[in-house]
Amino acid sequence: MIRTKRLVICGILLGIGLAAQAGLEAANRVERPNLRAKLASLPMELGDWSGVDQPISEDLFARAQGTECLSRAYESRKWPGVKLQLWVNFSIRGDNLRHSPEICLPSGGRTKIESQTRVFEIPAPSGRPVPVSRLAYAGGELVEHVGFWYYIFGEGKLENYVRRLSITSESSHGRATRGSSMTIEVFYDGESDPEGEAFRAFARELLAGLEPILPPARDVYHVP
């Protein structure tokens, strides 16, 4: 009899706990907005830059954990010798945040060059500059620069605040979100644009081209 009562009490407490958890999740539920247009609708012509789509293998798409990806090479006659490889990864679940350059490039044998890391303020159509990281990685004798920033859509105020804390920027929370997200990476040969002038010019045009695609309510970050 006593054992039966204990089991009943445990069952009741478990039920209350599950109900409370469900209530908290419902109260804090965040929508995961989709893009307003397909990534493929990004113009091939961005100012002086002309793009060519690059094929994305099934294996790469699966490893990227994205809902939609775009791979495109851009060149401009104004910047001879500079070829920018654009990689955009949108995930309705936010799983793509696990694949920042800080994680993927070192695992591929690249070494980060801290002295060449920069943060550029890129003018945006909204009027508020977007901070963008310019990272540098060495692979043998070659140095590759990577422009990086990312968006989160539909994230709550608490998550937004916590994400900006330095203590969590490189934690598992810093790479997870209850909203949807999109990462932007621009790869190019460091020797072809050492000061990042061409990259900054391209990033400005890219921000304008992305504006009709991105949901209006968004937060932008640049720390990988």
N, CA, C and O of each residue as an XYZ file, in Angstrom:
896
protein
N       0.835     -1.218      0.000
C       0.000      0.000      0.000
C       0.866      1.262      0.000
O       0.634      2.196     -0.767
N       1.872      1.260      0.885
C       2.756      2.421      0.972
C       3.497      2.632     -0.350
O       3.643      3.758     -0.824
N       3.960      1.526     -0.930
C       4.671      1.616     -2.210
C       3.775      2.175     -3.297
O       4.217      2.967     -4.129
N       2.510      1.761     -3.292
C       1.559      2.250     -4.290
C       1.349      3.747     -4.139
O       1.303      4.475     -5.131
N       1.222      4.211     -2.893
C       1.036      5.643     -2.652
C       2.243      6.439     -3.134
O       2.103      7.518     -3.709
N       3.435      5.886     -2.889
C       4.652      6.573     -3.340
C       4.692      6.695     -4.860
O       5.070      7.729     -5.411
N       4.294      5.613     -5.518
C       4.278      5.636     -6.980
C       3.273      6.662     -7.504
O       3.531      7.353     -8.490
N       2.129      6.748     -6.832
C       1.111      7.709     -7.237
C       1.630      9.130     -7.048
O       1.459      9.982     -7.920
N       2.272      9.381     -5.893
C       2.805     10.717     -5.609
C       3.896     11.088     -6.614
O       3.940     12.213     -7.110
N       4.777     10.125     -6.908
C       5.833     10.379     -7.896
C       5.245     10.687     -9.268
O       5.721     11.570     -9.982
N       4.199      9.939     -9.622
C       3.535     10.183    -10.902
C       2.930     11.564    -10.971
O       3.022     12.242    -11.994
N       2.305     11.987     -9.870
C       1.704     13.328     -9.821
C       2.773     14.407     -9.943
O       2.610     15.366    -10.697
N       3.876     14.248     -9.196
C       4.966     15.239     -9.241
C       5.588     15.305    -10.630
O       5.906     16.386    -11.126
N       5.760     14.138    -11.254
C       6.311     14.105    -12.610
C       5.383     14.808    -13.583
O       5.830     15.566    -14.445
N       4.079     14.553    -13.441
C       3.099     15.210    -14.310
C       3.125     16.713    -14.148
O       3.070     17.454    -15.130
N       3.211     17.175    -12.871
C       3.278     18.619    -12.612
C       4.535     19.215    -13.236
O       4.497     20.293    -13.829
N       5.661     18.490    -13.094
C       6.912     18.983    -13.662
C       6.863     19.094    -15.170
O       7.320     20.086    -15.738
N       6.310     18.078    -15.826
C       6.204     18.103    -17.296
C       5.270     19.204    -17.759
O       5.528     19.860    -18.768
N       4.175     19.410    -17.018
C       3.230     20.463    -17.371
C       3.872     21.832    -17.218
O       3.665     22.726    -18.039
N       4.664     21.987    -16.140
C       5.341     23.265    -15.913
C       6.365     23.541    -17.010
O       6.482     24.666    -17.495
N       7.108     22.495    -17.397
C       8.095     22.658    -18.464
C       7.425     23.031    -19.779
O       7.898     23.903    -20.508
N       6.317     22.358    -20.069
C       5.588     22.663    -21.308
C       5.072     24.094    -21.286
O       5.086     24.789    -22.303
N       4.607     24.533    -20.093
C       4.114     25.896    -19.972
C       5.205     26.920    -20.190
O       4.983     27.939    -20.844
N       6.395     26.656    -19.641
C       7.514     27.580    -19.820
C       7.948     27.638    -21.276
O       8.247     28.710    -21.802
N       7.980     26.471    -21.927
C       8.369     26.451    -23.338
C       7.361     27.194    -24.199
O       7.727     27.889    -25.147
N       6.076     27.040    -23.855
C       5.038     27.740    -24.617
C       5.145     29.244    -24.412
O       4.968     30.026    -25.346
N       5.440     29.641    -23.159
C       5.540     31.077    -22.851
C       6.740     31.709    -23.531
O       6.729     32.896    -23.859
N       7.791     30.897    -23.742
C       9.009     31.432    -24.336
C       9.201     31.001    -25.785
O      10.288     31.142    -26.345
N       8.134     30.473    -26.388
C       8.258     29.987    -27.763
C       8.579     31.144    -28.705
O       7.979     32.217    -28.629
N       9.521     30.901    -29.576
C       9.961     31.911    -30.529
C       9.693     31.405    -31.944
O       9.971     30.248    -32.260
N       9.164     32.259    -32.772
C       8.940     31.883    -34.158
C      10.283     31.762    -34.875
O      11.247     32.447    -34.534
N      10.327     30.897    -35.856
C      11.527     30.736    -36.669
C      11.215     31.258    -38.073
O      10.811     30.485    -38.942
N      11.399     32.561    -38.304
C      11.011     33.146    -39.588
C      11.790     32.564    -40.755
O      12.979     32.265    -40.652
N      11.086     32.412    -41.865
C      11.744     32.002    -43.097
C      12.212     33.244    -43.843
O      11.827     34.361    -43.497
N      13.035     33.054    -44.856
C      13.475     34.173    -45.681
C      12.304     34.713    -46.494
O      11.358     33.984    -46.793
N      12.372     35.981    -46.846
C      11.302     36.571    -47.664
C      11.417     36.165    -49.123
O      10.451     36.277    -49.878
N      12.588     35.694    -49.523
C      12.798     35.233    -50.901
C      13.918     34.202    -50.888
O      14.680     34.121    -49.924
N      14.018     33.425    -51.941
C      15.045     32.403    -52.046
C      16.434     33.043    -52.127
O      16.595     34.140    -52.661
N      17.433     32.339    -51.587
C      18.808     32.839    -51.685
C      19.239     32.997    -53.137
O      20.031     33.881    -53.464
N      18.719     32.141    -54.003
C      19.082     32.200    -55.425
C      18.631     33.500    -56.082
O      19.093     33.841    -57.171
N      17.715     34.238    -55.413
C      17.243     35.506    -55.978
C      18.247     36.636    -55.753
O      18.062     37.736    -56.274
N      19.302     36.379    -54.986
C      20.350     37.392    -54.836
C      20.889     37.740    -56.218
O      21.270     36.837    -56.964
N      20.935     39.019    -56.585
C      21.356     39.393    -57.942
C      22.748     38.888    -58.300
O      23.661     38.896    -57.474
N      22.887     38.454    -59.533
C      24.200     38.068    -60.043
C      25.106     39.292    -60.168
O      26.326     39.197    -60.032
N      24.490     40.430    -60.428
C      25.232     41.679    -60.549
C      25.041     42.492    -59.278
O      23.930     42.925    -58.971
N      26.109     42.694    -58.552
C      26.083     43.498    -57.328
C      27.033     44.676    -57.533
O      28.239     44.566    -57.310
N      26.470     45.801    -57.960
C      27.327     46.932    -58.283
C      28.246     46.563    -59.431
O      27.783     46.171    -60.502
N      29.577     46.690    -59.209
C      30.558     46.336    -60.226
C      30.895     44.854    -60.241
O      31.711     44.408    -61.048
N      30.276     44.095    -59.359
C      30.629     42.685    -59.203
C      29.677     41.786    -59.987
O      28.459     41.956    -59.935
N      30.248     40.826    -60.715
C      29.464     39.861    -61.490
C      29.693     38.471    -60.905
O      30.827     38.080    -60.629
N      28.595     37.726    -60.719
C      28.700     36.429    -60.073
C      28.426     35.257    -60.999
O      27.767     35.386    -62.031
N      28.952     34.112    -60.597
C      28.720     32.844    -61.294
C      28.442     31.795    -60.220
O      29.230     31.629    -59.289
N      27.311     31.084    -60.354
C      26.963     30.064    -59.371
C      27.967     28.915    -59.393
O      28.451     28.507    -60.448
N      28.264     28.407    -58.201
C      29.139     27.255    -58.046
C      28.299     26.059    -57.594
O      27.395     26.222    -56.775
N      28.575     24.886    -58.101
C      27.784     23.703    -57.708
C      27.996     23.354    -56.231
O      29.089     23.520    -55.690
N      26.929     22.870    -55.595
C      26.985     22.422    -54.206
C      26.667     20.929    -54.193
O      25.563     20.520    -54.551
N      27.620     20.136    -53.788
C      27.414     18.689    -53.765
C      26.426     18.305    -52.666
O      26.229     19.044    -51.702
N      25.817     17.149    -52.827
C      24.879     16.659    -51.811
C      25.576     16.469    -50.470
O      24.995     16.725    -49.416
N      26.825     16.019    -50.521
C      27.580     15.800    -49.288
C      27.839     17.112    -48.562
O      27.677     17.187    -47.344
N      28.242     18.157    -49.302
C      28.497     19.462    -48.691
C      27.216     20.044    -48.117
O      27.222     20.595    -47.016
N      26.121     19.928    -48.851
C      24.848     20.452    -48.370
C      24.427     19.754    -47.077
O      23.930     20.397    -46.152
N      24.624     18.456    -47.018
C      24.255     17.699    -45.814
C      25.115     18.117    -44.629
O      24.610     18.284    -43.519
N      26.420     18.286    -44.863
C      27.320     18.659    -43.766
C      27.090     20.087    -43.298
O      27.361     20.409    -42.141
N      26.595     20.947    -44.181
C      26.353     22.340    -43.815
C      25.166     22.501    -42.879
O      25.045     23.526    -42.208
N      24.286     21.501    -42.825
C      23.106     21.508    -41.957
C      22.224     22.737    -42.203
O      21.647     23.294    -41.269
N      22.128     23.146    -43.452
C      21.309     24.293    -43.798
C      20.005     23.882    -44.465
O      19.869     22.771    -44.977
N      19.055     24.800    -44.447
C      17.813     24.600    -45.172
C      17.994     25.012    -46.629
O      17.383     24.452    -47.538
N      18.846     25.997    -46.815
C      19.088     26.557    -48.150
C      20.497     27.138    -48.168
O      20.894     27.823    -47.225
N      21.256     26.873    -49.226
C      22.631     27.369    -49.322
C      22.869     28.012    -50.687
O      22.200     27.698    -51.671
N      23.832     28.912    -50.711
C      24.208     29.572    -51.962
C      25.725     29.638    -52.042
O      26.386     30.094    -51.109
N      26.272     29.180    -53.163
C      27.708     29.265    -53.410
C      27.904     29.990    -54.734
O      27.393     29.556    -55.766
N      28.640     31.088    -54.702
C      28.778     31.907    -55.905
C      30.126     32.628    -55.899
O      30.561     33.112    -54.854
N      30.779     32.702    -57.037
C      32.042     33.414    -57.182
C      31.781     34.771    -57.828
O      31.066     34.860    -58.826
N      32.361     35.825    -57.259
C      32.176     37.184    -57.785
C      33.523     37.794    -58.167
O      34.525     37.621    -57.473
N      33.516     38.523    -59.302
C      34.690     39.251    -59.752
C      34.262     40.617    -60.266
O      33.104     40.824    -60.626
N      35.225     41.558    -60.294
C      34.950     42.915    -60.765
C      36.155     43.435    -61.540
O      37.301     43.211    -61.151
N      35.881     44.134    -62.643
C      36.969     44.730    -63.419
C      37.656     45.843    -62.640
O      38.804     46.187    -62.921
N      36.953     46.402    -61.665
C      37.542     47.467    -60.846
C      38.627     46.916    -59.929
O      39.530     47.641    -59.514
N      38.526     45.603    -59.611
C      39.496     44.982    -58.699
C      40.114     43.770    -59.403
O      39.824     42.634    -59.029
N      40.963     43.992    -60.416
C      41.547     42.869    -61.166
C      42.376     41.969    -60.244
O      43.126     42.441    -59.389
N      42.216     40.673    -60.444
C      42.978     39.724    -59.651
C      42.307     39.310    -58.355
O      42.803     38.425    -57.657
N      41.172     39.943    -58.019
C      40.461     39.602    -56.785
C      39.238     38.757    -57.132
O      38.360     39.207    -57.868
N      39.181     37.550    -56.612
C      38.036     36.671    -56.803
C      37.469     36.322    -55.433
O      38.164     35.762    -54.585
N      36.213     36.655    -55.230
C      35.564     36.434    -53.946
C      34.612     35.250    -54.051
O      33.754     35.204    -54.933
N      34.771     34.303    -53.152
C      33.895     33.131    -53.113
C      32.880     33.327    -51.992
O      33.231     33.309    -50.813
N      31.623     33.514    -52.371
C      30.556     33.756    -51.402
C      29.872     32.454    -51.017
O      29.497     31.657    -51.878
N      29.714     32.247    -49.714
C      28.989     31.081    -49.195
C      27.949     31.592    -48.206
O      28.295     32.197    -47.192
N      26.676     31.347    -48.501
C      25.571     31.762    -47.634
C      24.808     30.517    -47.215
O      24.451     29.686    -48.050
N      24.561     30.392    -45.921
C      23.917     29.198    -45.389
C      22.769     29.623    -44.474
O      22.995     30.199    -43.410
N      21.536     29.334    -44.896
C      20.352     29.635    -44.076
C      19.801     28.352    -43.482
O      19.666     27.346    -44.178
N      19.479     28.387    -42.187
C      18.893     27.231    -41.516
C      17.674     27.669    -40.715
O      17.777     28.542    -39.853
N      16.533     27.076    -40.992
C      15.317     27.403    -40.263
C      15.436     26.967    -38.801
O      14.736     27.496    -37.937
N      16.315     26.008    -38.524
C      16.518     25.504    -37.164
C      17.720     26.133    -36.475
O      17.932     25.910    -35.283
N      18.500     26.904    -37.196
C      19.677     27.523    -36.593
C      20.857     26.586    -36.436
O      21.816     26.912    -35.736
N      20.803     25.410    -37.083
C      21.881     24.433    -36.933
C      23.181     24.867    -37.604
O      24.250     24.363    -37.260
N      23.102     25.792    -38.554
C      24.296     26.202    -39.291
C      25.295     26.976    -38.434
O      26.444     27.147    -38.842
N      24.882     27.449    -37.253
C      25.809     28.193    -36.401
C      26.930     27.306    -35.866
O      27.900     27.802    -35.293
N      26.797     26.018    -36.051
C      27.852     25.097    -35.628
C      29.028     25.099    -36.594
O      30.056     24.476    -36.331
N      28.873     25.802    -37.716
C      29.876     25.713    -38.779
C      30.524     27.064    -39.078
O      30.609     27.463    -40.240
N      30.977     27.765    -38.052
C      31.669     29.033    -38.266
C      33.109     28.751    -38.695
O      33.600     27.642    -38.487
N      33.801     29.739    -39.296
C      35.193     29.516    -39.706
C      36.088     29.089    -38.550
O      37.020     28.308    -38.741
N      35.809     29.597    -37.351
C      36.634     29.274    -36.189
C      36.596     27.783    -35.859
O      37.502     27.259    -35.212
N      35.549     27.114    -36.307
C      35.413     25.683    -36.029
C      35.873     24.849    -37.220
O      36.638     23.897    -37.068
N      35.395     25.221    -38.410
C      35.622     24.378    -39.589
C      37.035     24.491    -40.172
O      37.619     23.478    -40.555
N      37.595     25.710    -40.246
C      38.893     25.864    -40.899
C      40.035     25.218    -40.115
O      40.857     24.525    -40.716
N      40.121     25.418    -38.790
C      41.189     24.725    -38.049
C      41.070     23.207    -38.143
O      42.083     22.508    -38.180
N      39.836     22.688    -38.181
C      39.661     21.238    -38.296
C      40.144     20.727    -39.643
O      40.419     19.538    -39.804
N      40.246     21.648    -40.624
C      40.747     21.279    -41.946
C      42.239     21.537    -42.097
O      42.774     21.482    -43.204
N      42.911     21.818    -40.980
C      44.363     21.997    -41.012
C      44.831     23.434    -41.164
O      46.028     23.680    -41.312
N      43.904     24.391    -41.130
C      44.288     25.801    -41.248
C      44.657     26.375    -39.875
O      44.126     25.955    -38.847
N      45.582     27.345    -39.883
C      46.010     28.007    -38.648
C      45.604     29.471    -38.685
O      45.915     30.177    -39.644
N      44.921     29.928    -37.664
C      44.464     31.312    -37.635
C      45.634     32.270    -37.388
O      46.516     32.001    -36.572
N      45.618     33.394    -38.113
C      46.625     34.440    -37.941
C      45.952     35.604    -37.211
O      45.285     36.431    -37.832
N      46.127     35.661    -35.910
C      45.433     36.655    -35.092
C      45.783     38.083    -35.488
O      44.934     38.973    -35.436
N      47.045     38.301    -35.888
C      47.496     39.666    -36.190
C      46.794     40.259    -37.403
O      46.799     41.477    -37.580
N      46.186     39.418    -38.243
C      45.507     39.922    -39.432
C      43.985     40.001    -39.263
O      43.268     40.310    -40.214
N      43.503     39.724    -38.061
C      42.065     39.807    -37.794
C      41.653     41.270    -37.713
O      42.302     42.071    -37.041
N      40.582     41.607    -38.397
C      40.063     42.978    -38.391
C      38.540     42.943    -38.240
O      37.898     41.933    -38.532
N      37.973     44.063    -37.779
C      36.522     44.231    -37.767
C      36.216     45.488    -38.571
O      36.655     46.581    -38.214
N      35.459     45.330    -39.661
C      35.086     46.439    -40.525
C      33.638     46.840    -40.265
O      32.781     45.981    -40.058
N      33.369     48.123    -40.275
C      32.004     48.627    -40.188
C      31.525     48.894    -41.612
O      32.007     49.815    -42.273
N      30.581     48.090    -42.077
C      30.106     48.197    -43.464
C      28.788     48.967    -43.515
O      27.831     48.575    -42.847
N      28.710     50.054    -44.291
C      27.441     50.783    -44.431
C      26.344     49.861    -44.968
O      26.580     49.051    -45.863
N      25.152     49.999    -44.410
C      24.034     49.143    -44.810
C      22.834     49.992    -45.212
O      22.741     51.153    -44.815
N      21.905     49.422    -46.005
C      20.711     50.165    -46.434
C      19.876     50.680    -45.269
O      19.212     51.709    -45.388
N      19.906     49.971    -44.147
C      19.112     50.391    -42.987
C      19.657     51.657    -42.343
O      18.982     52.285    -41.526
N      20.882     52.032    -42.711
C      21.489     53.224    -42.141
C      22.397     52.930    -40.967
O      23.209     53.771    -40.581
N      22.271     51.758    -40.402
C      23.105     51.345    -39.278
C      24.212     50.431    -39.779
O      23.917     49.367    -40.323
N      25.492     50.813    -39.614
C      26.585     49.982    -40.125
C      26.558     48.571    -39.540
O      26.174     48.367    -38.388
N      26.967     47.613    -40.349
C      27.026     46.219    -39.922
C      28.480     45.855    -39.635
O      29.319     45.963    -40.529
N      28.803     45.426    -38.413
C      30.175     44.986    -38.121
C      30.445     43.630    -38.758
O      29.642     42.704    -38.641
N      31.576     43.528    -39.429
C      31.944     42.309    -40.147
C      33.364     41.913    -39.749
O      34.257     42.761    -39.722
N      33.579     40.651    -39.445
C      34.920     40.167    -39.121
C      35.669     39.813    -40.393
O      35.117     39.186    -41.298
N      36.942     40.222    -40.457
C      37.849     39.753    -41.509
C      38.877     38.872    -40.809
O      39.727     39.365    -40.068
N      38.793     37.575    -41.047
C      39.677     36.613    -40.420
C      40.752     36.172    -41.412
O      40.583     36.309    -42.624
N      41.850     35.646    -40.891
C      42.937     35.177    -41.757
C      43.402     33.805    -41.288
O      43.591     33.572    -40.094
N      43.583     32.896    -42.252
C      44.026     31.535    -41.948
C      45.140     31.129    -42.909
O      45.072     31.390    -44.110
N      46.148     30.494    -42.363
C      47.276     30.035    -43.166
C      47.148     28.543    -43.428
O      46.839     27.755    -42.534
N      47.394     28.182    -44.683
C      47.446     26.774    -45.071
C      48.707     26.590    -45.882
O      48.711     26.856    -47.084
N      49.782     26.139    -45.251
C      51.071     26.096    -45.922
C      51.591     27.514    -46.094
O      51.653     28.282    -45.134
N      51.969     27.864    -47.341
C      52.480     29.207    -47.615
C      51.377     30.184    -48.017
O      51.631     31.378    -48.170
N      50.163     29.685    -48.188
C      49.060     30.525    -48.619
C      48.267     31.042    -47.432
O      48.069     30.333    -46.446
N      47.813     32.293    -47.539
C      46.977     32.906    -46.503
C      45.624     33.236    -47.122
O      45.541     33.932    -48.134
N      44.588     32.735    -46.510
C      43.228     32.980    -46.990
C      42.510     33.905    -46.025
O      42.524     33.683    -44.814
N      41.886     34.934    -46.558
C      41.076     35.829    -45.741
C      39.609     35.409    -45.840
O      39.148     34.947    -46.884
N      38.897     35.577    -44.741
C      37.492     35.194    -44.685
C      36.694     36.322    -44.045
O      36.907     36.668    -42.883
N      35.774     36.890    -44.816
C      34.825     37.845    -44.235
C      33.672     37.068    -43.629
O      33.157     36.140    -44.254
N      33.255     37.432    -42.415
C      32.241     36.629    -41.732
C      31.299     37.496    -40.907
O      31.732     38.386    -40.176
N      29.999     37.219    -41.038
C      28.998     37.731    -40.119
C      27.769     36.845    -40.226
O      27.648     36.054    -41.161
N      26.858     36.974    -39.269
C      25.666     36.122    -39.322
C      24.463     36.823    -38.721
O      24.585     37.757    -37.929
N      23.287     36.335    -39.129
C      22.017     36.889    -38.673
C      21.249     35.839    -37.887
O      21.364     34.640    -38.142
N      20.463     36.311    -36.926
C      19.507     35.449    -36.242
C      18.141     36.116    -36.335
O      18.000     37.309    -36.063
N      17.147     35.342    -36.720
C      15.796     35.853    -36.916
C      14.858     35.233    -35.886
O      14.837     34.013    -35.717
N      14.084     36.067    -35.198
C      13.081     35.564    -34.268
C      13.600     35.210    -32.901
O      12.885     34.578    -32.124
N      14.806     35.589    -32.577
C      15.354     35.262    -31.267
C      14.783     36.202    -30.207
O      14.538     37.376    -30.484
N      14.572     35.687    -28.992
C      14.037     36.485    -27.895
C      15.060     37.459    -27.333
O      16.254     37.346    -27.612
N      14.587     38.420    -26.539
C      15.456     39.445    -25.971
C      16.495     38.859    -25.024
O      17.635     39.322    -24.987
N      16.101     37.833    -24.250
C      17.037     37.237    -23.303
C      18.188     36.565    -24.042
O      19.350     36.755    -23.685
N      17.870     35.777    -25.078
C      18.921     35.113    -25.848
C      19.824     36.135    -26.534
O      21.039     35.952    -26.612
N      19.223     37.200    -27.024
C      19.993     38.255    -27.675
C      21.001     38.866    -26.709
O      22.153     39.108    -27.071
N      20.559     39.113    -25.478
C      21.437     39.705    -24.468
C      22.566     38.755    -24.087
O      23.731     39.150    -24.032
N      22.212     37.498    -23.825
C      23.213     36.517    -23.390
C      24.237     36.269    -24.487
O      25.420     36.080    -24.203
N      23.783     36.268    -25.753
C      24.692     35.982    -26.861
C      25.794     37.031    -26.967
O      26.893     36.730    -27.432
N      25.512     38.242    -26.545
C      26.495     39.318    -26.669
C      27.531     39.315    -25.546
O      28.514     40.052    -25.616
N      27.327     38.504    -24.520
C      28.291     38.423    -23.430
C      29.535     37.669    -23.886
O      29.438     36.637    -24.551
N      30.707     38.193    -23.524
C      31.953     37.554    -23.971
C      32.102     36.154    -23.413
O      32.741     35.306    -24.036
N      31.522     35.897    -22.249
C      31.662     34.588    -21.614
C      30.924     33.496    -22.391
O      31.246     32.315    -22.258
N      29.939     33.885    -23.196
C      29.176     32.886    -23.946
C      29.435     32.936    -25.440
O      28.911     32.097    -26.173
N      30.224     33.890    -25.918
C      30.397     34.048    -27.364
C      31.028     32.826    -28.016
O      30.798     32.570    -29.198
N      31.832     32.058    -27.254
C      32.451     30.867    -27.819
C      31.927     29.592    -27.172
O      32.523     28.526    -27.323
N      30.808     29.702    -26.449
C      30.235     28.537    -25.791
C      29.243     27.841    -26.705
O      28.975     28.298    -27.816
N      28.700     26.728    -26.223
C      27.688     26.020    -27.018
C      26.461     26.896    -27.196
O      25.792     26.818    -28.227
N      26.146     27.748    -26.188
C      24.993     28.642    -26.343
C      25.250     29.646    -27.458
O      24.337     30.017    -28.195
N      26.509     30.084    -27.575
C      26.835     31.047    -28.610
C      26.678     30.494    -30.006
O      26.632     31.245    -30.980
N      26.593     29.147    -30.106
C      26.444     28.520    -31.424
C      25.077     27.864    -31.580
O      24.871     27.055    -32.484
N      24.145     28.214    -30.697
C      22.801     27.638    -30.769
C      21.774     28.748    -30.654
O      22.024     29.776    -30.025
N      20.634     28.540    -31.256
C      19.574     29.542    -31.190
C      18.224     28.871    -31.346
O      18.096     27.826    -31.984
N      17.213     29.498    -30.745
C      15.853     29.001    -30.938
C      15.194     29.705    -32.115
O      14.032     29.441    -32.422
N      15.917     30.589    -32.772
C      15.408     31.231    -33.965
C      16.043     30.613    -35.203
O      16.857     29.696    -35.092
N      15.681     31.101    -36.368
C      16.356     30.700    -37.598
C      17.598     31.567    -37.762
O      17.722     32.601    -37.104
N      18.520     31.157    -38.633
C      19.775     31.903    -38.737
C      20.380     31.785    -40.130
O      20.069     30.868    -40.890
N      21.257     32.741    -40.444
C      21.941     32.726    -41.728
C      23.369     33.199    -41.542
O      23.608     34.263    -40.971
N      24.324     32.405    -42.025
C      25.728     32.779    -41.949
C      26.217     33.248    -43.314
O      25.800     32.733    -44.352
N      27.114     34.239    -43.292
C      27.706     34.778    -44.517
C      29.212     34.603    -44.417
O      29.826     35.020    -43.435
N      29.808     33.986    -45.431
C      31.263     33.845    -45.480
C      31.752     34.231    -46.869
O      31.189     33.809    -47.879
N      32.810     35.039    -46.905
C      33.401     35.462    -48.171
C      34.882     35.098    -48.125
O      35.636     35.655    -47.327
N      35.297     34.165    -48.978
C      36.678     33.683    -48.991
C      37.441     34.335    -50.151
O      36.902     34.510    -51.244
N      38.711     34.693    -49.890
C      39.540     35.221    -50.973
C      41.017     35.129    -50.579
O      41.364     35.020    -49.403
N      41.858     35.177    -51.588
C      43.301     35.119    -51.392
C      43.757     36.395    -50.682
O      43.513     37.502    -51.164
N      44.415     36.236    -49.547
C      44.839     37.398    -48.763
C      45.790     38.314    -49.506
O      45.760     39.527    -49.301
N      46.634     37.759    -50.365
C      47.601     38.583    -51.087
C      46.933     39.472    -52.125
O      47.458     40.534    -52.458
N      45.784     39.054    -52.638
C      45.112     39.831    -53.679
C      44.399     41.059    -53.118
O      44.117     42.002    -53.857
N      44.109     41.056    -51.827
C      43.401     42.180    -51.210
C      43.813     42.277    -49.736
O      42.988     42.063    -48.848
N      45.085     42.598    -49.473
C      45.612     42.545    -48.102
C      44.917     43.478    -47.115
O      44.785     43.140    -45.938
N      44.476     44.636    -47.573
C      43.825     45.591    -46.665
C      42.306     45.440    -46.641
O      41.623     46.136    -45.890
N      41.782     44.539    -47.457
C      40.346     44.303    -47.457
C      39.519     45.370    -48.146
O      38.322     45.481    -47.884
N      40.130     46.162    -49.026
C      39.392     47.228    -49.711
C      38.334     46.662    -50.654
O      37.182     47.095    -50.639
N      38.733     45.695    -51.469
C      37.789     45.091    -52.409
C      36.686     44.360    -51.648
O      35.512     44.441    -52.010
N      37.069     43.653    -50.599
C      36.074     42.936    -49.800
C      35.056     43.898    -49.197
O      33.858     43.614    -49.217
N      35.505     45.015    -48.668
C      34.575     45.984    -48.069
C      33.622     46.559    -49.114
O      32.437     46.758    -48.845
N      34.154     46.824    -50.318
C      33.304     47.336    -51.393
C      32.246     46.294    -51.769
O      31.083     46.630    -51.992
N      32.663     45.033    -51.834
C      31.727     43.961    -52.160
C      30.691     43.771    -51.049
O      29.503     43.610    -51.329
N      31.130     43.789    -49.815
C      30.227     43.587    -48.681
C      29.127     44.646    -48.663
O      27.980     44.349    -48.327
N      29.472     45.855    -49.017
C      28.462     46.928    -49.051
C      27.390     46.620    -50.097
O      26.201     46.798    -49.834
N      27.801     46.163    -51.273
C      26.844     45.815    -52.322
C      26.039     44.572    -51.926
O      24.848     44.472    -52.220
N      26.700     43.639    -51.262
C      26.031     42.410    -50.840
C      24.933     42.704    -49.824
O      23.850     42.123    -49.899
N      25.196     43.592    -48.884
C      24.180     43.954    -47.896
C      22.940     44.528    -48.573
O      21.814     44.223    -48.180
N      23.151     45.357    -49.591
C      22.019     45.926    -50.327
C      21.259     44.839    -51.080
O      20.030     44.863    -51.148
N      22.003     43.880    -51.650
C      21.359     42.800    -52.391
C      20.583     41.844    -51.508
O      19.596     41.251    -51.944
N      21.024     41.690    -50.267
C      20.357     40.780    -49.335
C      19.112     41.392    -48.692
O      18.257     40.665    -48.185
N      19.007     42.696    -48.708
C      17.934     43.376    -47.982
C      16.534     42.854    -48.326
O      15.748     42.633    -47.404
N      16.179     42.643    -49.603
C      14.836     42.129    -49.914
C      14.629     40.666    -49.516
O      13.502     40.171    -49.520
N      15.723     39.978    -49.173
C      15.640     38.553    -48.838
C      15.469     38.329    -47.344
O      14.786     37.390    -46.933
N      16.078     39.175    -46.531
C      16.101     38.967    -45.083
C      14.801     39.404    -44.409
O      14.208     40.410    -44.800
N      14.355     38.653    -43.399
C      13.210     39.106    -42.590
C      13.550     40.437    -41.918
O      14.699     40.647    -41.529
N      12.576     41.340    -41.773
C      12.854     42.663    -41.185
C      13.366     42.586    -39.756
O      14.288     43.318    -39.396
N      12.786     41.708    -38.925
C      13.205     41.588    -37.533
C      14.408     40.663    -37.457
O      14.272     39.449    -37.608
N      15.582     41.228    -37.225
C      16.792     40.420    -37.211
C      17.859     41.059    -36.330
O      17.862     42.266    -36.086
N      18.754     40.213    -35.869
C      19.929     40.656    -35.128
C      21.147     40.183    -35.896
O      21.146     39.098    -36.476
N      22.194     41.011    -35.896
C      23.385     40.668    -36.651
C      24.572     40.603    -35.699
O      24.695     41.419    -34.785
N      25.450     39.615    -35.925
C      26.624     39.397    -35.094
C      27.828     39.154    -36.002
O      27.670     38.774    -37.163
N      29.041     39.376    -35.463
C      30.234     39.175    -36.287
C      31.304     38.351    -35.597
O      32.320     38.046    -36.221
N      31.121     37.975    -34.335
C      32.137     37.184    -33.631
C      31.851     35.705    -33.890
O      30.789     35.211    -33.511
N      32.780     34.992    -34.527
C      32.548     33.584    -34.861
C      32.350     32.712    -33.615
O      32.145     31.504    -33.733
